[in-house]
Amino acid sequence: MAKKPRTPKRRDPPPTGIVAIDRLADLRPCTIQDYISGVSAYVRHQSDLAAGPKKASQIRLSNALARSLADELGARLPALVGKLITEEQKIAGGLRAANADVSESHPLDGLRLAVELKPINLAVGRAIWNRFGDIRTFAVNIHLKFPFAVVGGVLVIPTYEESGTAAAREAENQENAEADEDSSNADDSQQPTQAPSPSRRSTVHLIERAIERLVRAGGRKSEAEAAHLLEGIAVIVYDPDTAALHPELPRPGIGLRWDEFIRDITIAYKARFED
């Protein structure tokens, strides 16, 4: 009898050389603070990374954030342990195919849970509004196809951004191109002839403005409510220098802190799918 061909094992990305990032692959469980420590190190060192280690860092960090969410949900919803997919999964949406970073499906219900993870490491000024639009579009797309699905969005934003570095200019060009498909010339020709000196600027004012909009985008309590709303939204604000969550942003009680997001997703899931 011929042997059944083996499914190729997914290869882990190569080490990045940053201990706080490389250690994430072996952490079980992986906490949100473990992730914050890793992404903080990435923000501090990204200007020194070559293309390969930079891409590997992004993959490792995305995996860690997805696992930390799955671990939190599994602790509150034991039925989900071992069922959550923590890597990008293509889903048929009501408008077009979408990719969910954390998801769970059922043979009878179809898609039950879908979360989009949107870390913002550079070019925060432009990216924060692009990502805001992304999660709203994600919610509409999924809810039109699966109105009972519990949909979440997670934004991760540092309290400062670098400007004037090659990495920052590259990120800004990419965000400009994504924001305006007609502006295909978002390249060096639109940059000053003399690059500005590297500097650091606060993103807190941008985060505060985004929070005002995001509060109105969450809180979908039932399948009868508007499709563009999400059952839960998290805004993770952190200081890369201290690798600590911001103590006041988002302010407690408005539903956007990590623990409030986990609570809201759990409540919605229990109400719709638990026996």
C-alpha positions as CSV (number, residue, x, y, z in Angstrom):
1,M,0.0,0.0,0.0
2,A,1.4,3.3,-1.0
3,K,2.2,5.6,1.9
4,K,0.0,8.7,2.3
5,P,2.1,11.8,1.4
6,R,3.0,13.9,4.4
7,T,1.8,17.4,4.7
8,P,4.8,19.7,4.7
9,K,5.4,21.1,8.2
10,R,5.2,24.9,8.4
11,R,8.7,26.3,8.9
12,D,9.3,28.8,11.6
13,P,10.9,32.1,10.6
14,P,14.6,32.3,11.2
15,P,15.9,33.9,14.5
16,T,15.9,37.6,14.5
17,G,18.8,38.2,16.9
18,I,16.5,40.0,19.3
19,V,16.0,37.9,22.4
20,A,12.7,39.4,23.4
21,I,11.2,38.4,20.0
22,D,12.9,35.0,19.5
23,R,11.8,33.7,22.9
24,L,8.1,34.2,21.9
25,A,8.0,31.1,19.8
26,D,8.5,28.7,22.7
27,L,6.2,30.4,25.2
28,R,3.2,28.4,26.3
29,P,1.2,30.3,27.3
30,C,2.1,33.5,25.7
31,T,0.7,36.5,27.6
32,I,0.0,40.0,26.3
33,Q,2.9,41.3,28.3
34,D,5.2,38.9,26.6
35,Y,4.0,40.3,23.3
36,I,4.4,43.9,24.5
37,S,8.0,43.1,25.5
38,G,8.8,41.7,22.1
39,V,7.1,44.5,20.0
40,S,8.8,47.1,22.2
41,A,12.2,45.6,21.4
42,Y,11.2,45.6,17.7
43,V,10.3,49.3,17.7
44,R,13.6,50.2,19.4
45,H,15.7,48.1,17.1
46,Q,13.9,48.0,13.7
47,S,16.1,50.7,12.2
48,D,19.1,48.4,12.6
49,L,17.4,45.3,11.1
50,A,18.0,44.0,7.6
51,A,15.0,43.0,5.5
52,G,15.2,39.3,6.5
53,P,15.3,39.7,10.3
54,K,12.7,42.5,10.0
55,K,10.2,40.2,8.2
56,A,10.9,37.4,10.6
57,S,10.3,39.7,13.5
58,Q,6.9,40.7,12.2
59,I,5.9,37.1,11.7
60,R,7.0,36.1,15.1
61,L,5.2,39.0,16.7
62,S,2.0,38.4,14.8
63,N,2.1,34.8,15.9
64,A,2.6,35.7,19.5
65,L,-0.2,38.2,19.5
66,A,-2.6,35.7,18.0
67,R,-1.6,33.0,20.6
68,S,-2.0,35.4,23.5
69,L,-5.5,36.2,22.4
70,A,-6.3,32.5,21.9
71,D,-4.9,31.7,25.4
72,E,-7.0,34.4,27.0
73,L,-10.2,33.3,25.2
74,G,-9.5,29.6,26.0
75,A,-9.1,30.4,29.7
76,R,-12.7,31.9,29.7
77,L,-14.2,29.6,27.1
78,P,-12.8,26.1,27.6
79,A,-14.8,24.7,24.7
80,L,-12.5,26.8,22.4
81,V,-9.2,25.3,23.6
82,G,-7.6,23.6,20.6
83,K,-10.2,24.9,18.1
84,L,-9.0,28.4,17.5
85,I,-6.9,28.9,14.4
86,T,-4.1,31.4,15.2
87,E,-2.7,31.9,11.8
88,E,-4.1,33.8,8.8
89,Q,-7.2,32.0,7.5
90,K,-9.0,32.9,4.3
91,I,-12.8,33.3,4.8
92,A,-15.6,33.9,2.3
93,G,-17.1,37.3,3.3
94,G,-20.3,39.0,2.1
95,L,-18.3,41.4,-0.1
96,R,-15.1,39.5,-0.9
97,A,-12.7,36.9,0.6
98,A,-11.1,38.1,3.9
99,N,-8.2,37.0,6.0
100,A,-8.9,36.4,9.8
101,D,-5.9,36.3,12.1
102,V,-7.7,34.4,14.8
103,S,-10.8,32.4,13.9
104,E,-13.1,29.5,14.8
105,S,-15.7,27.7,12.7
106,H,-18.3,25.1,13.4
107,P,-19.7,22.4,11.0
108,L,-23.3,23.6,11.6
109,D,-22.9,27.4,12.2
110,G,-20.0,28.1,9.9
111,L,-17.8,30.9,11.0
112,R,-18.3,31.7,14.7
113,L,-15.4,33.9,15.6
114,A,-13.1,36.1,13.6
115,V,-10.6,38.7,14.8
116,E,-8.3,41.0,12.8
117,L,-5.0,42.0,14.4
118,K,-3.6,45.3,13.3
119,P,-0.2,46.3,14.9
120,I,1.1,49.7,13.9
121,N,4.8,50.1,14.4
122,L,5.8,52.9,12.1
123,A,4.1,55.7,10.2
124,V,1.5,55.9,12.9
125,G,0.1,59.2,11.7
126,R,-1.1,57.7,8.4
127,A,-1.5,54.0,9.4
128,I,-3.8,54.6,12.3
129,W,-6.6,55.8,10.0
130,N,-5.9,53.1,7.4
131,R,-6.2,50.4,10.1
132,F,-9.4,52.0,11.5
133,G,-10.9,51.6,8.1
134,D,-9.6,48.1,7.7
135,I,-11.3,46.8,10.8
136,R,-14.6,48.5,10.0
137,T,-14.5,47.0,6.5
138,F,-13.6,43.6,8.0
139,A,-16.7,43.7,10.3
140,V,-19.1,44.6,7.4
141,N,-17.6,41.9,5.2
142,I,-17.9,39.1,7.8
143,H,-21.3,40.1,9.3
144,L,-23.0,40.2,5.8
145,K,-22.0,36.6,5.3
146,F,-22.2,35.4,8.9
147,P,-24.5,37.7,10.9
148,F,-24.1,35.7,14.1
149,A,-20.3,35.7,14.0
150,V,-18.4,37.4,16.8
151,V,-16.1,39.8,15.2
152,G,-13.2,41.6,16.9
153,G,-10.4,44.0,16.0
154,V,-7.1,44.7,17.8
155,L,-5.0,47.8,17.2
156,V,-1.5,47.9,18.8
157,I,0.1,51.4,18.8
158,P,3.3,52.7,20.4
159,T,3.3,56.1,22.3
160,Y,5.9,57.5,19.9
161,E,7.1,57.1,16.3
162,E,10.3,57.7,14.6
163,S,10.6,60.0,11.6
164,G,13.4,60.8,9.2
165,T,14.8,57.3,9.2
166,A,14.9,55.1,6.0
167,A,12.5,52.6,7.7
168,A,10.1,55.4,8.6
169,R,10.1,56.9,5.1
170,E,9.5,53.4,3.6
171,A,6.5,52.8,5.9
172,E,5.1,56.2,5.2
173,N,5.3,55.6,1.4
174,Q,3.6,52.2,1.8
175,E,0.7,53.8,3.9
176,N,0.3,56.6,1.3
177,A,0.0,54.0,-1.5
178,E,-2.5,52.0,0.4
179,A,-4.6,55.0,1.3
180,D,-4.7,56.3,-2.3
181,E,-4.6,53.7,-5.1
182,D,-4.5,56.4,-7.7
183,S,-1.3,57.8,-6.2
184,S,0.9,55.1,-7.5
185,N,3.9,57.5,-7.4
186,A,4.3,57.5,-3.6
187,D,8.0,57.2,-3.9
188,D,11.2,59.1,-3.3
189,S,10.1,61.8,-5.8
190,Q,7.5,63.0,-3.2
191,Q,10.1,63.2,-0.5
192,P,12.2,66.3,0.3
193,T,15.4,66.4,-1.7
194,Q,17.3,66.3,1.6
195,A,16.0,63.8,4.1
196,P,15.1,65.2,7.5
197,S,17.2,64.2,10.5
198,P,15.9,61.3,12.5
199,S,13.7,62.3,15.3
200,R,11.0,61.0,17.6
201,R,7.4,62.4,18.0
202,S,4.6,61.5,20.3
203,T,1.5,59.6,18.9
204,V,-0.7,60.1,22.0
205,H,-2.8,62.9,20.4
206,L,-3.5,60.6,17.4
207,I,-4.4,57.7,19.6
208,E,-6.8,59.9,21.6
209,R,-8.6,60.9,18.3
210,A,-8.8,57.3,17.2
211,I,-10.2,56.2,20.5
212,E,-13.1,58.7,20.1
213,R,-14.0,57.1,16.8
214,L,-13.4,53.5,17.9
215,V,-15.7,53.8,20.9
216,R,-18.6,54.2,18.4
217,A,-17.5,51.2,16.3
218,G,-17.8,48.5,18.9
219,G,-20.4,47.2,21.3
220,R,-22.5,45.0,18.8
221,K,-24.7,43.2,21.3
222,S,-26.8,41.0,18.9
223,E,-26.9,39.7,15.4
224,A,-29.7,42.2,14.6
225,E,-27.5,45.3,15.1
226,A,-25.6,47.0,12.3
227,A,-23.0,44.9,10.3
228,H,-20.3,47.6,10.5
229,L,-20.2,47.3,14.3
230,L,-17.8,44.9,16.0
231,E,-18.5,42.8,19.1
232,G,-15.2,43.9,20.6
233,I,-12.3,46.3,19.9
234,A,-9.0,46.5,21.7
235,V,-6.6,49.4,21.5
236,I,-3.2,48.3,23.0
237,V,-1.2,51.4,23.7
238,Y,2.4,50.8,25.0
239,D,5.6,52.7,25.7
240,P,8.5,51.0,23.7
241,D,11.1,52.3,26.1
242,T,9.6,50.7,29.2
243,A,7.7,47.9,27.5
244,A,4.6,48.8,29.6
245,L,1.0,49.3,28.7
246,H,-0.2,52.9,29.0
247,P,-2.0,53.2,32.3
248,E,-4.6,55.7,31.1
249,L,-5.1,55.0,27.3
250,P,-7.6,53.9,26.5
251,R,-9.3,55.0,29.7
252,P,-11.0,52.2,31.7
253,G,-14.7,51.7,31.3
254,I,-15.1,52.5,27.6
255,G,-14.6,48.9,26.4
256,L,-11.3,49.4,24.5
257,R,-8.7,48.1,27.0
258,W,-7.4,44.5,26.5
259,D,-9.2,43.0,29.4
260,E,-12.5,44.7,28.4
261,F,-12.1,43.4,24.9
262,I,-11.6,39.8,26.1
263,R,-14.7,40.2,28.3
264,D,-16.9,41.6,25.5
265,I,-15.8,38.9,23.0
266,T,-16.5,36.2,25.7
267,I,-19.9,37.5,26.6
268,A,-21.0,37.7,22.9
269,Y,-19.7,34.2,22.2
270,K,-21.5,32.7,25.2
271,A,-24.7,34.4,24.3
272,R,-24.8,33.0,20.8
273,F,-23.1,29.7,20.8
274,E,-22.8,28.1,24.2
275,D,-25.4,25.5,25.1
